[in-house]
Amino acid sequence: MSVRFRGDDRAVSPAVTQALTIGITSLLVTGLLIGGSQMVDSQRERVTQEALENVADGVARDLVRLDAFETGTLDTTVSFRAMYPERIADQAYNVEVISDSSHTHVYANASGLNRYAVVQFRNETSVCPSVVSSGPLAVSYNATADCMAVTDG
């Protein structure tokens, strides 16, 4: 025969403590996972933006360097080749060169990531509008067309 005492609820205490511990631990782990994933996404966006800026800046520097040539005396094609990554943040990207009356604009665009970078500069030599996919690129002066362009390298 077992004896029960009134008001004895000590057996409930370990179960409630364990349930609370599991609940609080679950909340903390969930918070850490959400915070960590947001930090990774933020870092990925920052790295992607910097990489696109580096590509656009590199292409613009090559165009400026090519613009320094006395192109009026050239009768052949002159080009600079550069290696750029095939993918940025596991996405392909495009490099587009557009010129208006006062500036040339170099766009590096990763449409899959909804990110782009723009570099603009002034130049004397005309620029043929061009769009190329990611990877090795060449900036060249075409004497026949009398313009600079970006092509696949």
Salt bridges, closest charged atoms under 4 A:
ASP8 OD1 - ARG10 NE 2.94
GLU45 OE1 - ARG115 NH2 2.99
GLU50 OE2 - ARG46 NH1 3.06
ASP57 OD2 - ARG61 NE 3.07
ASP62 OD1 - ARG65 NH2 3.15
ASP90 OD1 - ARG87 NE 3.42
ASP100 OD2 - HIS105 NE2 3.47
